[in-house]
Amino acid sequence: VIAKPHVDWFALAPTLSLLAASGLLLMAAVLVPRQARRPVGAFLCFAGFVAAGIWAGFLDARSPGASAVVHDTMWRDRWGALAQVILAGCGAVSVLISYRERMRDEHVAEYYSLLAAAGAGMVFFVQAGNLMTLFLALEWFSISLYVLTAIDIDLIGSLEAGLKYLVVGAVGSATLLFGSALVYGITGQLAFDKIAAAGHAHDAMLVVGLAMIIAGLMFKSSAAPFHMWTPDAYQGAPTPVTAFMSSATKVAALVVTYRVLITAFPHDEHLWRWGIAIIACISLAWGNIGALVQRNVKRILAYSAVSHAGFILIAIAAANRLGGRALLYYLIPYCAMSLGAFAVVAARERELGVPVTLQNLAGFGWERPFLGVSMWVFMLGMLGFPLTGGFIGKFYVFAAAYDHGFWWLIVVGVVATMISAYYYLGIVRAMYFRDTAELRLAPAGGSPPQDLLLTSGVFISLVVTVGSFFAVQPLIDVAKSAAKALPF
Amino acid sequence: VHWLTTILIVLPVAGALLVAVMPLTSYWLGSLAALVSLIEIGVWITCASKFDFGSGALQLDQRASWFSDLQVSWHVGQYRFSLWIVGMSVVCMAACTIYGWWVGRDRGRAYFSLMLLLTGAIVGVFTAQDLLLFYAFFEAMLIPLYILIGVWGGAERLRATITFVVYTVVGSLLMLAAIIVFGLQQGTFDMTRIGTSSSTWLFLGFVVAFCIKSPIFPLHGWLPITYRESPAEVSAVLSGIVGKAGLYGLLRIAIPFFPGPVHDWRIVLLILGSISLVYGSLLAFRAPDFRGVVMYSSLAQAGLIVLGLFANNSLGFDGAVLQIVNHGLISTSLFLLAGMIERRTGTRGEFALLGGMARGRPALATVVMAVGIISLAVPLSTSFAGEFLILAGVFQQGWIWAVFGAVAIVLAAMYMLRAISGVLHQNVGAAVDDRARDLRLGELAIVVPLVLCLVGLSAWPNLVSGRSHANTPTELVAR
């Protein structure tokens, strides 16, 4: 007889509240009358994310030390809890962006249900304590995202994007699973800390398993050369889904990567440091050069997401006193900028009814002053300019790299930033420097509809982007205590 | 007293936010911006009145921790020499903002809030005492400039913004890398607490960034297209003030903190300064338009100031500071005058289309003549005093540098007199007709105060040079 494990319900509360929201939404899909489904669905989903965020906040406050819970399958610590707060924030803002998306009414409750389910999977993922829960959670949110990407079957390319994401994502998951099997095979352990304690650090099989686990996680964080699905999936998915994927998926994958590497493979540090550093360089190069030649704004932002994965991986490669907090700090403004930028793209897309390119972004800054200025700030933030948290994030990442002696990663990062100036400022140029009259662009009929929820989503992102520049100290304090939960 | 410098930075930024949201017409937003920029001058006068010129220490300073684990802080304050550079900047920024108002730039809300934002960033650069804060302000200058050139610039503005941004971003990111490494090595980013370094790489990271901004040969490639395509008052800001940020950086950071590399690389920089000086003067002599003369003369002047800085003695420093102030005022006036001339003739300032404007336009002729004469360093003018100090300082490094300087002064007379006569004298140009009227009262109200500042300094250059005494590099380093 297997003994029933003690369950720490508090540690599971963020996941459970999102799962509850997801379940309620499925019921709403059949019980709520069609015209009320959209507001009810959005509200339930939003409430689920807010509840998860509040629970995670409490969890952060009440978990000063790290402890393994539920038969050592999960970790209850600040590292996971802070990531959960960020994830919940991303999800809530995504709901705000989603509300006015042109969707078939019969799908809308399922859409929100899947969004909540994906959120629940990610929130669970960042707490994962052994290889089994790791894979389970990964599949859980991935499958939700595959469907979300393809959900808008009226949108050209959505189905194709979903299929591409599914195929490439499945390869990633399979790689992760294979790697996990190898690691389990050699050590006989599933829990991260026991893998580390089992020795075998220099066994070839363990190293191969480690490499495959890294590769699997890099697929999810869309780091080059595992990013092939990113531009297509980001372009084809409904824009609010893209916003959610680009922010939340990246948080989950990178936070977990850091946790797995540090807790399960501390003795192979010299190997994975270099591996991650090389992946970071490839991501920086590929992402930035790829973005240079794009015309579609969603594709530009997709390649920029690849390059940002590179920046964040620098912090993971450094893996020192500064690395952990640099990683968590960087993610906060990055998520805000990414969500905000895709929200602005969504607004323009709804206005024109066609995919947003650099060409038809012209004059947008003057037509919609608030969204234009916001987009301007987001682009400067991604470029790492002052007055946005992106600047401090890059500064911390570089400082962490220097602290470890990886000064050449600073050089790579700086060169990548130089290249990225061209396309980020290219978006600003497209919005402001030409006007619609000059290009004779036909407006899509009438003045654009007011969208208070999307605007407030952009406003929240703007506040976080700029606020994280000024409030560095409190954010770093939180990130620092979260990073203390990991054994570095 | 401690808040004064902070107010000097925050006031224009707050003004910019106010302009961005106030429900007023362009005209009233412009007057609001003008008012803010005048109050800014008032705040600076208060600073100057509270300042103890007898002391070389950092004054009016304020320090608050920003994030403590890397020892980064909000630390602002002014030295004697920075006080005068700040004063020059706020006066010139006010003139440029008011000029934009007078011209009636379209999309006033964006325009005026960007100009005020730029003012705040510039004052920040000259007063920041923390490396990261300095960098933040240095980069923050670029953001409004990019939009100001890109939206209100000439026909080739897209190409101009790309060239400008590529050059400056390359420079400033090199500096960022240098700052991170330097700050972490020192354990703090506070400029009043860090010591010296002997790393040539870090030194070059800073110097390249500053030389691009100044600009110094051979890093001046962005200069022609940017200065020609910008609106006149933005060119004035670029050449008069933003360029000075590079020179200030050399004075405040590159020279004090890197004594070893300065010693090793001094000759290289003196050579580059001399080349900028002579080459800039020759280009100015050949330039086909008024703006061309002014912009290449600012390349030459930057070269001259670099000579003064790398003379590495107190004469050179004093001369450099005085000349930074002088040239800021001169260059701003000349670019604004260029804008006024271009506007009333409907040209882009080509000498081929201009000429004979002195007849019937006494105010224009007088002002152009006065600024031109002062700028070519005629004896008794303030720029004569500045150049004399620089030449005297650099002479101690070797007579050859002083020869370059002296040659350039002759060249300055040649290009400036050619420009003056090309606009004011000779035959009446094709574009000059009765519609090109004399300077209006509003325009006089903008340039005459600048000219009066110059005349006042000419009468009493000691006001700045006697009260700036650019601290020798060792005084600026804590340990």
Interface residues (C-beta under 8 A of the other chain):
Chain A: L322 R325 W366 P369 L380 F385 P386 L387 F391 I392 F395 Y396 F398 A399 Y402 D403 W407 I410 V411 V414 T417 M418 A421 Y422 L425 V428 R429 Y432 F433 V472 Q473 I476 K480
Chain B: S65 W66 F67 S68 D69 L70 V72 R107 R109 L132 Y135 A136 F137 E139 A140 L142 I143 Y146 I147 G150 V151 R157 L158 T161 I162 V165 V166 V169 V170 L173 L174 L176 A177 I180 V181 L184
